[in-house]
Structure formats: C-alpha cells, structure tokens
Amino acid sequence: MENIVWISGSYKEDNRIFNSKIQAEEWADALLPDFGPYLISKINVGYATPDEKVIKYLESILPKWASYNNVKISIHRDITTIDGQEIYKIWTQQV
C-alpha cells in the first residue's frame, strides 16, 4: 500500500455506517469528485471506512469511473482493526 493518496478523513461521513445499501451507494457516488482527479492523473487513490457497503459499491463503480477516462486500474481491498473496529480499505493501482 505504498504511493496511495487516501481521500478518507475529510468528511464526517467517512466514519459513518449507513443504514441502507442505497445510502451507502449515494455516499460512494458523491466521492467521484474526490477520486476523479487522481484516476485521470494515473495516481493510486484509496478510501477507508467502517462501512463495508461503501467499499463493496466502490469496488464495482471504480473500474467504470476509470474506463470513462480511458484509465486501466486494478482494485485492491483490505480490512484492518483499529481500536476494536474493523476498517475496510479499497485502493486503485494503475495497470
């Protein structure tokens, strides 16, 4: 996980666990402006959250966002535990 720009930590929602899949997907869609510049610049970018629903949706939508900009990426996921709470991480790698 080297050379990754993490966009987590800028919003209060970063630590939120959404009540529904729809809410999580809407939040993930709202992150496009944060991911976009890095994808276009071919910089690896990642996001971390305690809500696995957000990560699952990002896993499906990030390749689409990249392909819209003719960028090829692979997606990586990991889970870490911080203070007893699972944190789900997702990041891109340029291919």
TIRO-2110 file (N, C-alpha, C; in Angstrom, 1 decimal):
// TIRO-2110
0.8, -1.2, 0.0, N, 1, A
0.0, 0.0, 0.0, CA, 1, A
0.9, 1.3, 0.0, C, 1, A
1.8, 1.3, -0.9, N, 2, A
2.7, 2.4, -1.0, CA, 2, A
2.2, 3.3, -2.1, C, 2, A
2.5, 4.6, -2.0, N, 3, A
2.2, 5.6, -3.0, CA, 3, A
0.7, 5.6, -3.3, C, 3, A
-0.1, 5.7, -2.3, N, 4, A
-1.5, 5.8, -2.4, CA, 4, A
-2.0, 7.1, -1.7, C, 4, A
-2.8, 7.9, -2.4, N, 5, A
-3.4, 9.0, -1.8, CA, 5, A
-4.7, 8.6, -1.2, C, 5, A
-4.8, 8.7, 0.1, N, 6, A
-6.0, 8.4, 0.8, CA, 6, A
-7.0, 9.6, 0.9, C, 6, A
-8.2, 9.4, 0.4, N, 7, A
-9.1, 10.6, 0.4, CA, 7, A
-10.0, 10.5, 1.7, C, 7, A
-9.8, 9.5, 2.5, N, 8, A
-10.6, 9.4, 3.8, CA, 8, A
-10.1, 10.5, 4.7, C, 8, A
-11.1, 10.9, 5.6, N, 9, A
-10.7, 11.8, 6.7, CA, 9, A
-11.2, 13.2, 6.5, C, 9, A
-11.7, 13.5, 5.3, N, 10, A
-12.1, 14.9, 5.0, CA, 10, A
-13.6, 15.2, 5.4, C, 10, A
-14.3, 14.1, 5.5, N, 11, A
-15.8, 14.3, 5.7, CA, 11, A
-16.2, 13.5, 7.0, C, 11, A
-17.2, 14.1, 7.7, N, 12, A
-17.7, 13.4, 8.9, CA, 12, A
-18.4, 12.0, 8.5, C, 12, A
-18.8, 11.9, 7.3, N, 13, A
-19.4, 10.6, 6.8, CA, 13, A
-18.4, 9.5, 6.6, C, 13, A
-17.1, 9.8, 6.6, N, 14, A
-16.1, 8.8, 6.4, CA, 14, A
-16.2, 7.7, 7.5, C, 14, A
-16.6, 8.1, 8.7, N, 15, A
-16.7, 7.1, 9.8, CA, 15, A
-18.1, 6.7, 10.1, C, 15, A
-19.0, 6.9, 9.2, N, 16, A
-20.4, 6.6, 9.4, CA, 16, A
-20.7, 5.2, 8.8, C, 16, A
-21.6, 4.5, 9.5, N, 17, A
-22.1, 3.2, 8.9, CA, 17, A
-23.5, 3.5, 8.5, C, 17, A
-23.8, 3.5, 7.2, N, 18, A
-25.1, 3.9, 6.7, CA, 18, A
-26.1, 2.8, 7.0, C, 18, A
-27.4, 3.3, 7.1, N, 19, A
-28.5, 2.4, 7.5, CA, 19, A
-28.9, 1.5, 6.4, C, 19, A
-28.7, 1.9, 5.1, N, 20, A
-29.1, 1.1, 4.0, CA, 20, A
-28.1, 1.1, 2.9, C, 20, A
-28.2, 0.1, 2.0, N, 21, A
-27.4, 0.0, 0.8, CA, 21, A
-27.5, 1.2, -0.1, C, 21, A
-28.7, 1.7, -0.2, N, 22, A
-28.9, 2.9, -1.1, CA, 22, A
-28.2, 4.1, -0.5, C, 22, A
-28.2, 4.3, 0.8, N, 23, A
-27.5, 5.5, 1.4, CA, 23, A
-26.0, 5.3, 1.2, C, 23, A
-25.5, 4.1, 1.3, N, 24, A
-24.1, 3.9, 1.1, CA, 24, A
-23.7, 4.1, -0.3, C, 24, A
-24.5, 3.7, -1.2, N, 25, A
-24.2, 3.9, -2.7, CA, 25, A
-24.3, 5.4, -3.0, C, 25, A
-25.2, 6.1, -2.4, N, 26, A
-25.3, 7.6, -2.7, CA, 26, A
-24.0, 8.3, -2.2, C, 26, A
-23.6, 7.8, -1.0, N, 27, A
-22.4, 8.4, -0.5, CA, 27, A
-21.2, 8.1, -1.4, C, 27, A
-21.0, 6.9, -1.8, N, 28, A
-19.9, 6.5, -2.6, CA, 28, A
-20.0, 7.2, -4.0, C, 28, A
-21.1, 7.4, -4.5, N, 29, A
-21.3, 8.2, -5.8, CA, 29, A
-20.8, 9.7, -5.5, C, 29, A
-21.0, 10.2, -4.3, N, 30, A
-20.6, 11.6, -4.0, CA, 30, A
-19.1, 11.7, -3.9, C, 30, A
-18.4, 10.6, -3.8, N, 31, A
-17.0, 10.6, -3.8, CA, 31, A
-16.3, 10.8, -5.1, C, 31, A
-17.0, 10.6, -6.2, N, 32, A
-16.4, 10.7, -7.5, CA, 32, A
-15.6, 12.0, -7.7, C, 32, A
-16.0, 13.2, -7.3, N, 33, A
-15.1, 14.3, -7.5, CA, 33, A
-13.8, 14.2, -6.7, C, 33, A
-13.8, 13.4, -5.7, N, 34, A
-12.5, 13.2, -4.9, CA, 34, A
-11.6, 12.2, -5.6, C, 34, A
-12.2, 11.1, -6.2, N, 35, A
-11.4, 10.1, -6.9, CA, 35, A
-11.0, 10.6, -8.2, C, 35, A
-11.9, 11.3, -8.9, N, 36, A
-11.7, 11.6, -10.3, CA, 36, A
-10.3, 12.2, -10.7, C, 36, A
-9.9, 13.3, -10.1, N, 37, A
-8.6, 13.9, -10.4, CA, 37, A
-7.4, 12.9, -10.3, C, 37, A
-7.5, 12.0, -9.3, N, 38, A
-6.4, 11.0, -9.2, CA, 38, A
-6.4, 10.0, -10.2, C, 38, A
-7.6, 9.5, -10.6, N, 39, A
-7.7, 8.5, -11.6, CA, 39, A
-7.2, 9.0, -12.9, C, 39, A
-7.6, 10.3, -13.3, N, 40, A
-7.2, 10.9, -14.5, CA, 40, A
-5.7, 11.1, -14.6, C, 40, A
-5.2, 11.5, -13.4, N, 41, A
-3.7, 11.7, -13.3, CA, 41, A
-2.9, 10.4, -13.2, C, 41, A
-3.6, 9.3, -13.1, N, 42, A
-3.0, 8.0, -13.0, CA, 42, A
-2.2, 7.9, -11.7, C, 42, A
-2.8, 8.4, -10.6, N, 43, A
-2.3, 8.3, -9.3, CA, 43, A
-3.1, 7.3, -8.5, C, 43, A
-2.5, 6.4, -7.8, N, 44, A
-3.2, 5.5, -7.0, CA, 44, A
-4.0, 6.2, -5.9, C, 44, A
-5.2, 5.8, -5.7, N, 45, A
-6.1, 6.5, -4.7, CA, 45, A
-6.9, 5.5, -3.9, C, 45, A
-7.1, 5.8, -2.6, N, 46, A
-7.8, 4.9, -1.8, CA, 46, A
-8.8, 5.5, -0.9, C, 46, A
-9.6, 4.7, -0.3, N, 47, A
-10.6, 5.2, 0.7, CA, 47, A
-10.8, 4.1, 1.8, C, 47, A
-11.0, 4.6, 3.0, N, 48, A
-11.2, 3.7, 4.2, CA, 48, A
-12.4, 4.1, 4.9, C, 48, A
-13.2, 3.1, 5.4, N, 49, A
-14.4, 3.4, 6.1, CA, 49, A
-14.8, 2.2, 6.9, C, 49, A
-15.5, 2.4, 8.0, N, 50, A
-16.0, 1.2, 8.8, CA, 50, A
-17.2, 0.5, 8.1, C, 50, A
-17.7, 1.1, 7.0, N, 51, A
-18.9, 0.6, 6.3, CA, 51, A
-18.6, -0.2, 5.1, C, 51, A
-18.7, -1.5, 5.2, N, 52, A
-18.4, -2.4, 4.1, CA, 52, A
-19.2, -2.2, 2.9, C, 52, A
-20.5, -1.7, 3.1, N, 53, A
-21.4, -1.4, 2.0, CA, 53, A
-20.8, -0.4, 1.0, C, 53, A
-20.1, 0.6, 1.6, N, 54, A
-19.5, 1.7, 0.7, CA, 54, A
-18.4, 1.0, -0.1, C, 54, A
-17.5, 0.2, 0.6, N, 55, A
-16.4, -0.4, -0.1, CA, 55, A
-16.9, -1.3, -1.2, C, 55, A
-17.9, -2.1, -1.0, N, 56, A
-18.4, -3.0, -2.0, CA, 56, A
-18.9, -2.3, -3.2, C, 56, A
-19.6, -1.2, -3.0, N, 57, A
-20.1, -0.4, -4.1, CA, 57, A
-18.9, 0.3, -4.9, C, 57, A
-17.9, 0.8, -4.1, N, 58, A
-16.8, 1.4, -4.8, CA, 58, A
-16.0, 0.4, -5.6, C, 58, A
-16.0, -0.9, -5.1, N, 59, A
-15.3, -1.9, -5.9, CA, 59, A
-16.0, -2.2, -7.2, C, 59, A
-17.3, -2.0, -7.3, N, 60, A
-18.0, -2.1, -8.6, CA, 60, A
-17.9, -0.9, -9.5, C, 60, A
-17.9, 0.3, -8.8, N, 61, A
-18.0, 1.5, -9.6, CA, 61, A
-16.7, 2.1, -10.0, C, 61, A
-15.6, 1.9, -9.2, N, 62, A
-14.3, 2.5, -9.6, CA, 62, A
-13.8, 2.1, -11.0, C, 62, A
-13.9, 0.8, -11.3, N, 63, A
-13.5, 0.4, -12.7, CA, 63, A
-14.3, 1.2, -13.8, C, 63, A
-15.5, 1.4, -13.6, N, 64, A
-16.4, 2.1, -14.5, CA, 64, A
-15.9, 3.6, -14.6, C, 64, A
-15.7, 4.2, -13.5, N, 65, A
-15.2, 5.6, -13.5, CA, 65, A
-13.8, 5.7, -14.2, C, 65, A
-13.0, 4.7, -14.0, N, 66, A
-11.7, 4.7, -14.7, CA, 66, A
-11.8, 4.5, -16.2, C, 66, A
-12.7, 3.6, -16.6, N, 67, A
-12.9, 3.3, -18.0, CA, 67, A
-13.5, 4.5, -18.7, C, 67, A
-14.3, 5.3, -18.1, N, 68, A
-14.8, 6.6, -18.7, CA, 68, A
-13.7, 7.5, -19.1, C, 68, A
-12.6, 7.4, -18.4, N, 69, A
-11.4, 8.3, -18.6, CA, 69, A
-10.3, 7.5, -19.3, C, 69, A
-10.6, 6.4, -19.8, N, 70, A
-9.5, 5.6, -20.5, CA, 70, A
-8.3, 5.3, -19.6, C, 70, A
-8.6, 5.0, -18.4, N, 71, A
-7.5, 4.6, -17.4, CA, 71, A
-7.8, 3.2, -17.0, C, 71, A
-6.7, 2.4, -17.0, N, 72, A
-6.8, 1.0, -16.6, CA, 72, A
-6.3, 0.8, -15.2, C, 72, A
-7.1, 0.3, -14.3, N, 73, A
-6.7, 0.1, -12.9, CA, 73, A
-7.1, -1.3, -12.4, C, 73, A
-6.4, -1.7, -11.4, N, 74, A
-6.8, -2.9, -10.6, CA, 74, A
-7.3, -2.4, -9.3, C, 74, A
-8.2, -3.2, -8.6, N, 75, A
-8.7, -2.8, -7.4, CA, 75, A
-8.2, -3.7, -6.3, C, 75, A
-7.9, -3.1, -5.2, N, 76, A
-7.4, -3.9, -4.0, CA, 76, A
-8.2, -3.6, -2.8, C, 76, A
-8.4, -4.6, -1.9, N, 77, A
-9.1, -4.4, -0.7, CA, 77, A
-8.4, -5.0, 0.5, C, 77, A
-8.6, -4.4, 1.7, N, 78, A
-8.0, -4.9, 2.9, CA, 78, A
-9.0, -4.6, 4.0, C, 78, A
-8.8, -5.3, 5.1, N, 79, A
-9.5, -5.0, 6.4, CA, 79, A
-8.5, -4.9, 7.5, C, 79, A
-8.5, -3.8, 8.2, N, 80, A
-7.7, -3.6, 9.4, CA, 80, A
-8.6, -3.4, 10.6, C, 80, A
-8.1, -3.6, 11.8, N, 81, A
-8.8, -3.4, 13.0, CA, 81, A
-8.1, -2.2, 13.8, C, 81, A
-8.9, -1.2, 14.1, N, 82, A
-8.3, -0.1, 14.8, CA, 82, A
-9.3, 0.2, 16.0, C, 82, A
-8.7, 0.1, 17.2, N, 83, A
-9.4, 0.2, 18.4, CA, 83, A
-10.7, -0.7, 18.5, C, 83, A
-10.5, -1.9, 18.0, N, 84, A
-11.6, -2.9, 18.0, CA, 84, A
-12.6, -2.7, 16.9, C, 84, A
-12.5, -1.8, 16.0, N, 85, A
-13.4, -1.6, 14.9, CA, 85, A
-12.8, -1.9, 13.6, C, 85, A
-13.5, -2.7, 12.8, N, 86, A
-13.0, -3.1, 11.5, CA, 86, A
-13.1, -1.9, 10.6, C, 86, A
-12.0, -1.6, 9.9, N, 87, A
-11.9, -0.6, 8.9, CA, 87, A
-11.7, -1.2, 7.5, C, 87, A
-12.6, -1.0, 6.6, N, 88, A
-12.4, -1.6, 5.3, CA, 88, A
-11.7, -0.6, 4.4, C, 88, A
-10.8, -1.0, 3.6, N, 89, A
-10.0, -0.2, 2.7, CA, 89, A
-10.1, -0.7, 1.3, C, 89, A
-10.1, 0.3, 0.4, N, 90, A
-10.1, 0.0, -1.1, CA, 90, A
-9.1, 1.0, -1.7, C, 90, A
-8.3, 0.5, -2.7, N, 91, A
-7.5, 1.4, -3.4, CA, 91, A
-7.2, 0.9, -4.8, C, 91, A
-6.8, 1.8, -5.6, N, 92, A
-6.6, 1.5, -7.0, CA, 92, A
-5.1, 1.4, -7.3, C, 92, A
-4.8, 0.6, -8.3, N, 93, A
-3.4, 0.5, -8.8, CA, 93, A
-3.4, 0.6, -10.3, C, 93, A
-2.7, 1.5, -10.8, N, 94, A
-2.6, 1.7, -12.3, CA, 94, A
-2.0, 0.5, -12.9, C, 94, A
-2.6, 0.0, -14.0, N, 95, A
-2.0, -1.1, -14.8, CA, 95, A
-1.6, -0.7, -16.2, C, 95, A
END
